[in-house]
C-alpha cells in the first residue's frame, strides 16, 4: 500500500513539473534552459500554424529545437538564476582599463594647464 501511494505521488509530481507545451506562453518557454526569445517565438509560431503538439517530442519539428531542449522541457529544467563569477582575465582587463583611463585623465589635466 505504501509503495502504491509513493508511486502515485511520484507520478503526480513528475506531471506537475512538465510544461503543457500547448498552453505555454513565450515567457514560460523562455524560462526553460536553452530556450531564448527567438526559439520561444518559433515554437509559438509553429504551434499556431500546425495546431497542438501531440507530445513534447513534437517540439523537435521546430527549427532549432533538438533532443537536449526537449529533455529540458520534459524535466522542467529551468534556467539558472546564478550570476556569473568574474574571472581573473575579466578582472585584469577591468584594472587595465581603469589604469589607462587614469593616465588619460592625467594627460588631459597636464595639457589643460599649459
C-alpha positions as CSV (number, residue, x, y, z in Angstrom):
1,X,0.0,0.0,0.0
2,X,2.8,2.4,1.0
3,X,4.6,1.7,-2.3
4,X,1.5,2.4,-4.3
5,X,1.0,5.8,-2.6
6,X,4.6,6.7,-3.1
7,X,4.4,5.7,-6.8
8,X,1.3,7.8,-7.2
9,X,2.9,10.8,-5.6
10,X,6.0,10.4,-7.8
11,X,3.8,10.3,-10.9
12,X,1.8,13.3,-9.9
13,X,5.0,15.3,-9.1
14,X,6.5,14.5,-12.5
15,X,3.3,15.6,-14.3
16,X,3.3,18.9,-12.5
17,X,7.0,19.5,-13.4
18,X,6.4,19.1,-17.1
19,X,5.2,22.1,-19.1
20,X,2.0,22.0,-21.2
21,X,3.5,22.9,-24.5
22,X,0.1,23.6,-26.0
23,X,-0.8,26.3,-23.4
24,X,2.7,27.7,-22.6
25,X,3.4,31.3,-23.2
26,X,6.5,32.8,-24.6
27,X,7.7,33.6,-21.1
28,X,7.0,30.0,-20.0
29,X,9.2,28.7,-22.8
30,X,11.9,31.2,-22.1
31,X,12.1,30.0,-18.5
32,X,13.4,26.7,-19.8
33,X,17.2,26.2,-20.1
34,X,18.2,26.5,-23.8
35,X,15.2,28.5,-25.0
36,X,15.5,32.2,-25.6
37,X,13.4,34.8,-27.2
38,X,13.8,33.6,-30.8
39,X,13.2,29.9,-30.1
40,X,10.2,30.7,-27.9
41,X,8.7,32.7,-30.7
42,X,9.5,29.9,-33.2
43,X,7.7,27.4,-31.0
44,X,4.6,29.5,-30.7
45,X,4.6,30.4,-34.4
46,X,4.8,26.6,-35.2
47,X,2.0,25.8,-32.8
48,X,-0.3,28.5,-34.4
49,X,0.5,27.2,-37.9
50,X,0.3,23.4,-37.3
51,X,-2.0,23.1,-34.3
52,X,-1.5,21.4,-31.0
53,X,1.6,19.3,-30.3
54,X,0.7,15.7,-29.8
55,X,3.6,15.2,-27.5
56,X,6.6,17.2,-26.2
57,X,8.8,15.2,-28.6
58,X,7.0,17.1,-31.5
59,X,8.9,20.2,-30.4
60,X,11.8,18.7,-32.5
61,X,9.9,19.7,-35.6
62,X,10.6,23.3,-34.7
63,X,13.8,24.7,-36.3
64,X,16.5,25.0,-33.6
65,X,14.9,22.6,-31.1
66,X,16.7,19.3,-30.5
67,X,16.9,16.5,-28.1
68,X,18.6,18.4,-25.3
69,X,15.9,21.2,-25.2
70,X,13.1,18.6,-25.4
71,X,14.6,16.8,-22.4
72,X,14.9,20.2,-20.6
73,X,11.2,20.8,-21.2
74,X,10.3,17.2,-20.1
75,X,12.2,17.6,-16.9
76,X,11.1,21.2,-16.4
77,X,14.7,22.2,-16.2
78,X,14.7,26.0,-15.6
79,X,17.4,28.5,-16.4
80,X,19.9,29.1,-13.7
81,X,19.5,32.3,-11.8
82,X,23.0,32.4,-10.5
83,X,25.1,35.3,-11.6
84,X,28.4,34.6,-13.3
85,X,31.5,35.0,-11.2
86,X,34.2,37.2,-12.7
87,X,37.2,35.5,-14.0
88,X,40.8,36.5,-13.4
89,X,41.0,37.6,-17.1
90,X,38.0,39.8,-16.7
91,X,39.3,41.4,-13.5
92,X,42.7,42.1,-15.1
93,X,41.0,43.7,-18.1
94,X,39.0,46.0,-15.8
95,X,42.1,47.0,-13.9
96,X,43.9,47.8,-17.2
97,X,41.0,49.9,-18.4
98,X,40.9,51.8,-15.1
99,X,44.6,52.4,-15.2
100,X,44.5,53.7,-18.8
101,X,41.6,56.0,-18.1
102,X,43.5,57.4,-15.1
103,X,46.5,58.1,-17.4
104,X,44.3,59.8,-19.9
105,X,42.8,62.0,-17.2
106,X,46.3,63.0,-16.0
107,X,47.3,63.9,-19.6
108,X,44.2,66.0,-20.0
109,X,44.9,67.9,-16.8
110,X,48.5,68.5,-17.8
111,X,47.5,69.7,-21.3
112,X,44.8,72.0,-20.0
113,X,47.2,73.6,-17.5
114,X,49.6,74.7,-20.4
